Amino acid sequence: MSEKHLSSQFDSELGAVSTRVMELGGLVESQIRQAIYALSQFSVEVADQVTETETRVNAMEVDIDRELSSIIARRQPTARDLRLLIAISKATANLERVGDEAAKIARMVRSIIQSGAPRSLPSLELRVASDMASTLLRKALDAFARLDTTAALAILKDDDLIDKEFDGFVRKLVTYMMEDPRMISPSLDLLFLAKAIERIGDHAKNIAELIIYIVKGADIRHTPMAEIESVVK
């Protein structure tokens, strides 16, 4: 069997597993949207749909990792290809954790509804942060598909905006709790929801870091932005 044919087979297998990763990304994106919709509409039914999808997300992660292990064992990839396969595995793990965060939001929504919390709580304001996190995740997946380091760098910078949105929301919740002690319990629930949304942004950031790792061969985790810009440029 010629080297060219082996390379062709490897590319085909890599393309198939990459497609599965994009499918997983689309699935967890829909989970995020449903979870926030459940909160804004106080819908237990939609929240339940999100938690039911969690099983499918978990199964897809296991299938993708199994296929990656098989490719590594059979193809013995070169250093750059091995970096790519490892990065795909880590990206898959991050997507599965995004699904976990979406399911966490859905379970918290059910708890808020069942507790009879007032609809006057600023739950709708979480839409801004959730839209930002969902958009960041979509950009990260697009950049990952194209191995676009410039887009990855922009994502790393955009993650700070979600952090600022989270900080502002926390300040607003503290005001609610100070003005009315009855708001303390439901406000804390919303705080956990906001934290879950922030974590989704963090996972998008992790995927962006993996893009730079694949292309540049540099692990830029916990690295100052100025150094990351130097690596990318």
C-alpha positions as CSV (number, residue, x, y, z in Angstrom):
1,M,0.0,0.0,0.0
2,S,1.5,3.3,-1.1
3,E,2.3,6.2,1.3
4,K,0.0,8.4,-0.7
5,H,-2.9,5.9,-0.2
6,L,-2.2,5.7,3.5
7,S,-2.2,9.5,3.7
8,S,-5.5,9.6,1.8
9,Q,-7.1,7.2,4.2
10,F,-5.8,9.1,7.2
11,D,-7.3,12.3,5.8
12,S,-10.6,10.6,5.2
13,E,-10.7,9.3,8.7
14,L,-9.7,12.7,10.1
15,G,-12.4,14.4,8.1
16,A,-15.0,12.0,9.4
17,V,-14.1,12.5,13.1
18,S,-13.9,16.3,12.6
19,T,-17.4,16.2,11.2
20,R,-18.5,14.4,14.3
21,V,-16.9,17.1,16.5
22,M,-18.8,19.8,14.6
23,E,-22.0,17.8,15.1
24,L,-21.3,17.7,18.8
25,G,-20.7,21.4,18.8
26,G,-24.0,22.1,17.1
27,L,-25.8,19.9,19.6
28,V,-24.4,21.7,22.7
29,E,-25.1,25.0,21.1
30,S,-28.7,24.0,20.8
31,Q,-28.6,23.0,24.5
32,I,-27.5,26.4,25.5
33,R,-30.2,28.1,23.5
34,Q,-32.9,25.8,24.9
35,A,-31.6,26.2,28.5
36,I,-31.8,30.0,28.3
37,Y,-35.2,29.9,26.6
38,A,-36.4,27.6,29.4
39,L,-35.3,30.3,31.9
40,S,-36.9,33.2,30.1
41,Q,-40.2,31.4,29.6
42,F,-40.2,29.6,32.9
43,S,-40.6,26.3,31.0
44,V,-40.1,23.0,32.8
45,E,-40.7,21.1,29.6
46,V,-37.9,22.8,27.7
47,A,-35.6,22.4,30.6
48,D,-36.3,18.7,30.6
49,Q,-35.4,18.5,26.9
50,V,-32.0,19.9,27.7
51,T,-31.2,17.4,30.4
52,E,-32.4,14.5,28.2
53,T,-30.0,15.6,25.5
54,E,-27.1,15.2,27.9
55,T,-27.0,11.5,27.4
56,R,-26.6,11.9,23.7
57,V,-23.8,14.4,24.2
58,N,-21.9,12.0,26.5
59,A,-22.3,9.1,24.1
60,M,-20.9,11.2,21.2
61,E,-17.8,12.2,23.3
62,V,-17.1,8.5,24.0
63,D,-17.5,7.6,20.3
64,I,-15.3,10.4,19.1
65,D,-12.5,9.5,21.6
66,R,-12.8,5.8,20.7
67,E,-12.3,6.7,17.0
68,L,-9.4,9.0,17.8
69,S,-7.7,6.2,19.8
70,S,-8.2,3.8,16.8
71,I,-6.7,6.3,14.4
72,I,-3.6,6.9,16.6
73,A,-3.1,3.1,17.0
74,R,-3.4,2.3,13.3
75,R,-1.8,5.3,11.6
76,Q,1.0,6.2,14.0
77,P,0.7,9.9,13.0
78,T,3.6,12.3,12.7
79,A,4.2,15.0,15.4
80,R,1.9,17.6,13.9
81,D,-0.9,15.2,13.1
82,L,-0.6,13.8,16.6
83,R,-1.0,17.3,18.0
84,L,-4.1,17.7,15.9
85,L,-5.6,14.4,17.1
86,I,-4.9,15.2,20.8
87,A,-6.3,18.7,20.3
88,I,-9.5,17.2,18.8
89,S,-9.8,15.0,21.8
90,K,-9.4,18.0,24.2
91,A,-11.9,20.0,22.1
92,T,-14.4,17.2,22.4
93,A,-14.0,17.1,26.2
94,N,-14.6,20.9,26.3
95,L,-17.7,20.5,24.3
96,E,-19.0,17.8,26.5
97,R,-18.4,20.1,29.5
98,V,-20.4,22.8,27.7
99,G,-23.2,20.3,27.5
100,D,-22.8,19.7,31.3
101,E,-23.1,23.4,31.9
102,A,-26.2,23.7,29.8
103,A,-27.8,20.7,31.7
104,K,-26.8,22.4,35.0
105,I,-28.6,25.5,33.9
106,A,-31.7,23.5,32.9
107,R,-31.8,21.7,36.3
108,M,-31.4,25.1,38.1
109,V,-34.3,26.5,36.0
110,R,-36.5,23.6,37.1
111,S,-35.5,24.3,40.7
112,I,-36.3,28.1,40.3
113,I,-39.7,27.4,38.8
114,Q,-40.6,24.8,41.4
115,S,-39.6,27.1,44.2
116,G,-42.1,29.7,43.0
117,A,-39.5,32.4,42.5
118,P,-40.8,35.7,41.3
119,R,-40.6,36.4,37.6
120,S,-39.4,39.9,38.4
121,L,-35.9,38.6,39.0
122,P,-33.5,39.8,36.3
123,S,-33.3,36.4,34.6
124,L,-33.8,37.9,31.1
125,E,-30.6,39.8,31.5
126,L,-28.7,36.5,31.4
127,R,-29.7,36.4,27.7
128,V,-27.0,38.9,26.9
129,A,-24.2,36.9,28.5
130,S,-25.6,33.6,27.2
131,D,-25.8,35.0,23.6
132,M,-22.2,36.2,23.9
133,A,-21.1,32.7,25.2
134,S,-23.0,30.9,22.5
135,T,-21.6,33.2,19.8
136,L,-18.1,32.7,21.2
137,L,-18.5,29.0,21.1
138,R,-19.7,29.1,17.5
139,K,-16.7,31.3,16.5
140,A,-14.4,28.8,18.2
141,L,-15.8,25.9,16.3
142,D,-15.6,27.8,13.0
143,A,-12.0,28.7,13.7
144,F,-11.2,25.2,14.8
145,A,-12.6,23.8,11.5
146,R,-10.3,26.3,9.6
147,L,-7.4,26.2,12.0
148,D,-7.5,30.0,12.0
149,T,-5.1,31.4,14.6
150,T,-6.1,35.0,14.0
151,A,-9.7,34.2,14.8
152,A,-8.6,32.2,17.8
153,L,-6.7,35.2,19.1
154,A,-9.8,37.3,18.7
155,I,-11.8,34.8,20.7
156,L,-9.3,34.9,23.6
157,K,-9.8,38.6,23.8
158,D,-13.6,38.4,23.5
159,D,-13.8,36.1,26.5
160,D,-13.0,39.1,28.7
161,L,-16.3,40.7,27.7
162,I,-18.2,37.7,29.1
163,D,-16.3,38.0,32.4
164,K,-17.2,41.7,32.6
165,E,-20.9,40.9,31.9
166,F,-20.8,38.3,34.7
167,D,-19.3,40.8,37.1
168,G,-22.0,43.3,36.3
169,F,-24.8,40.8,36.8
170,V,-23.3,39.8,40.1
171,R,-23.4,43.4,41.3
172,K,-27.1,43.6,40.3
173,L,-28.0,40.5,42.1
174,V,-26.3,41.7,45.3
175,T,-28.5,44.9,45.1
176,Y,-31.6,42.7,44.8
177,M,-30.6,40.7,47.8
178,M,-29.8,43.8,49.9
179,E,-33.1,45.4,49.1
180,D,-35.3,42.4,49.8
181,P,-34.0,39.4,51.9
182,R,-36.7,37.2,50.3
183,M,-34.8,37.5,47.0
184,I,-31.6,35.9,48.5
185,S,-32.4,32.3,47.6
186,P,-33.6,32.8,44.0
187,S,-30.8,35.3,43.4
188,L,-28.3,32.8,44.5
189,D,-29.8,30.3,42.0
190,L,-29.4,33.0,39.2
191,L,-25.8,33.5,40.4
192,F,-25.0,29.8,39.8
193,L,-26.7,30.1,36.3
194,A,-24.5,33.1,35.5
195,K,-21.4,31.2,36.6
196,A,-22.4,28.3,34.3
197,I,-22.7,30.7,31.4
198,E,-19.3,32.2,32.2
199,R,-17.8,28.7,32.1
200,I,-19.2,28.1,28.6
201,G,-17.2,31.1,27.5
202,D,-14.1,29.6,29.2
203,H,-14.6,26.4,27.2
204,A,-14.8,28.3,24.0
205,K,-11.5,30.0,25.0
206,N,-9.9,26.6,25.7
207,I,-10.8,25.5,22.1
208,A,-9.3,28.7,20.8
209,E,-6.1,27.9,22.7
210,L,-6.0,24.5,21.1
211,I,-6.1,26.0,17.6
212,I,-2.9,27.9,18.4
213,Y,-1.4,24.7,19.8
214,I,-2.1,22.7,16.6
215,V,-0.8,25.3,14.2
216,K,2.1,26.8,16.2
217,G,3.0,23.9,18.4
218,A,2.9,26.2,21.4
219,D,1.0,25.6,24.7
220,I,-0.3,29.1,25.4
221,R,-2.4,28.3,28.4
222,H,-1.9,30.8,31.3
223,T,0.2,32.9,29.1
224,P,-0.1,36.8,29.0
225,M,-1.9,38.2,26.0
226,A,1.1,40.0,24.7
227,E,3.1,36.7,24.5
228,I,0.2,35.0,22.8
229,E,0.0,37.7,20.1
230,S,3.7,37.3,19.5
231,V,3.3,33.5,19.0
232,V,0.4,34.0,16.6
233,K,2.1,36.7,14.6
